[in-house]
Amino acid sequence: MIRVSVSVALGTLVLASTASAASISISAPTSAARAAPLALTVSGVAPAASPDAPPGARALVSAWVQSARDGTCPSQQPESAPSDAWGLSSSDGAVTPGAPFSQTWKADSSYVALGAYYVCAWVADDRFNTVAAAQAPLTIRPPVLRLSVSVPRHARVGARGTFAVTASLETPSQLGVVLLPPRAYVCDLSGTVCTPRRLTGCPTSYIRAENLASSIQADVTPFLGANFADNREYHGRVRFRARLKALSAGWFHFCAYAREAPLDAPGALTEARVATAFRVAG
């Protein structure tokens, strides 16, 4: 008869088989930004080989991440994972019976919802019987996106001024910059009907800024080279600088946006926006 003991330490539940001295534990961050690189270590002692095990028989380590909505990790590994669980990449999980093991597992959280999860891990003997299990809590949170901008202090018509955007992006994100005039001709989707419109500030979201910038008549843009950050993905600390020439006077709005990627991640995407107004003298 196999006796088991359960202990809780540092937020990790460990189920250990006292008969075989098998054990398993998880070393993982308790919180990670969505889409940030995520690695965890599963270690312990594999169960001894069965008396009638064939030569070369192996114990097996398995792991996945499941939503806290599905409850805590079961002590016996189920035949299948919950439908919203996400897998971990590693080797095949095979370990030497009766020997210590340590495996690094990696996870891609780019396409998972924000919220609470459990990392679950099990070690089974050469007969596929679970003999030890562990769990560790994990929270997938929004990434931290920071932006700052600078504009010319004394902009004048016909003169070039320096504009800059600095971004600190915890995870891969899209950047967009648009420079809006006081007034512009804004066109419909076909581009055939354009009407004058007074622009009072930067749009509240990345997609609205993108739509507005694409609908403004290009031949009446009051700055040369106004949109100097594209929609590629960036990560870490990046900085854009551009020398732009003003073609008309008035109050303008310099708008910068960052939006987490991938764009088809579930739920609302994290965005950062910074906006400033400045005057171009005639």
N, C-alpha and C positions, 0 to 999 in steps of 0.2 A: 504494500500500500504506500503510495506517495503522499507525504505530508507537505503542506505548503504554508508559507508564512507571508504576511503582507506588511509592508512598512512604508511610511510616508516621510520623505526628507526633501527639503528644498523644493517643494511643489511637484515632485516627481513620484508617482506611484510605482513601486517595484514589487513584482510578484516573483518570489524565488523558490525553487524546489529544493527542500532540505535533503531529500534523498540523493539527488545527483550532484548537489552543490552548484547547480547551474544558476546563473544570474544574468541580468541584463539591465542596463541603465542608458539614459539619453542625456547628452550634453548639447543644449540648444539655447538660442536666445529666447527670451520670453516675449519679445516684441520685435517686429521687423516691418519695414515699409513695403507696401505692395510693389512687386517687380524688382526689389533689391536682391542681390545675390544672397542666398540662404543656404547655409551648410550646417549640418549637425553630425554629431558623432554618436554612434551606437556601440557600446562596449559591454563586456561581461565575460562570463565563462560558459562555454558550450557544454551541454550535457554529455556524459560519457556514452560511448558506443554501446549498443545493445549486445547482449551475449552472443546472439546469433547473427550479428550484422556482417554482411559480406565485406571483403577487403575494399578499402577505399570509400566506405560509407561516410557520409558527411551530415553534420547538423546544418540547420538552415535558419538564417536571420531574415525577418521580413519587417517592413515598416510602411506606414502611410500617414497622411495628415487628414483628419476628419473634422467637420464642423462641430462646435460645441452643442449645436442644436440636436445632433445625433447622440448626445450623451458622452460619458467617459469611455475610454477604451476598454473593450472586453478583456477578461483575463485569458480567454481562449481565442486564438485568432479565428475569425469567421471565414467561411469559404469564399466570401466576396466582400468587397469594401462597400460602404454606403455610396449612394449614387453621386453625391457631391464631394466625395473624398478625392484628394489628389495625391499622385504618386511621388516617390522619391527615386532618384537615379543613383545606382551604385554598381558594384559588381553583382554577380548572381546570388550573393547572400550566403553561399556555402562556406562553412567554417569547420575546422578540425574538431572532432568530438573530444570532450574533456580538456580542451585547451582554452586559454584566454583569447579573446578576439577584440578587435577594434576596427570599425568600418566608418568611413565618412560618406554620408549621404547628402545629396544636393536636391533642392526643390526649386521649382519655378512658380512663383506666386503671381506672375503677370496677369493671369486671367481668372483670379479668384476674387470673391467678394471680400470687402473689409469686414473684420469682426473677429470673434474668438474661435480658436481651434484647439485640437489636441494632436500632438505628435504621438503616434502609437508604434510600439515595436514589440516583437515577439522572437523568441528563439525556440526552435522545435528540434526534437531528437531525430535520429535516422529513420524513425517510423512515422514521422510527421506529427507527432504528439507535442503540443505546446507545453513547455516545462517552465518557462519564465516569461514575464511580460513587464512592460514599463510604459509610462505615459508622461508627457510634459506639456504644460500649457503654452500656447503660442497665440499672440494677437497680431493680426495683419492690420496695420494702420495706414492712414494716408501718408504719402511722401511729403517731405518738407521742400517747398519750392520758394526761393527768395529772389527778388528782383530789385534793382535800383537803376535810375536813369539820370543822365545829366544833359543839359541843353545849353546853348550859347547864352551868355549873360547879356550881350549887346548885339543882338541880331539886327541886320539891316538889309534892305532890298539890294540885290546885286552882289552881296558879299557871302562868302562861305563861312559856316560855323560848324563847330564840332559837336556831334551828338554821340552819346555812348549809352550802352546797356550792359549791365553786369548781372549775371545770373549765378546762383548757387543751387544746383539741382541734385537732390539726393538720389533720384532714379532717372532713367531716360525720359526726356520730356521734349515736347515741341516748343519752339520759340517763335513768336511773331511780333513784329513792330510795325506800327503805322503812324504816319504824321498827318494829322487832319487840319484842314484850313477852316477859317470861320464860316465860309460858305463854299458849296460845291454843287455841281450838277450830279445828281444821283440817278442812275439808270435802272430800268426794270430788268428782268431776267434775260430778255431778248437783246437788251442793249440798244434798242431802237427808240425808246421813249425816255428822255432824261429831263428832270425837273430841278430847278434851283432849290436848295435846301440849306437852312442855317444849322450848323453843327455846333452844339453847345458843350461837348465834352466827349470823353472816350467811352465807347460802348462798354457794357458791364461784363461781357464775357468774350472769350477767345473767338467763338464761332460768330458772334455778332460783329466783332471787329473785322474778322476775315470777310464776312459777307459785305460789310459796308465798304471796305477797301477795294474789293473787286467790282463794286457797282459805281464807283466814282469815275467820271470821265477822265481818261488818262491824259488827254491833251490839255487839260486845265489844272493839272496837279501843280500846286504853287511852289513845290520844291523839286529840284532835280535829284533823282535817286532816293526817293522818300522811303521806300520799303526795303531796308537793307538787311533784315534778318529773314531767312527763309523758313520753311516749315519742316526742316529736317530735325532729327532727334539729337539732343545734346545731353551730356551727363557730366556732373561735377561742376567746376567753376569755369565759366566761359565769359568772354567779353567781346562786344562788338563796338567798333568805332567807325564813324563815317563823317566826312566833310561834305555838307550839303549847302547848296546855293538857294537862297530865297528869291522868289520871283515876284512876290507881292507882299504888301504890308498887312498888319492886323494881328489879332490874337490867334495862336495856333495851339493844338493839343498834341503832345507827344505821348503815345500809348505803347506799352510793352506788356506782353502776355507770355505766360508759361503754362503748359497743359501736360499733365502726365500721360505717358504712353504705356501700353498700346491703347488706341482709341476705342477698341471694342471690349475693354475690361468691363465687368458687370458693375452696375450702379453708377453713381455720379463720379465724374473724374475730378481730381483735385486740380485747381487752377490758382495761379497767382497773377495779379494785375497791378501795375503801377502807372500812374498818369500824372502829367504835369502840363501846365499851361505856360506859354511864354509869348512875348510880344516881338514882332518884327517891325522895326521903324522904317518909315518911308524915306 
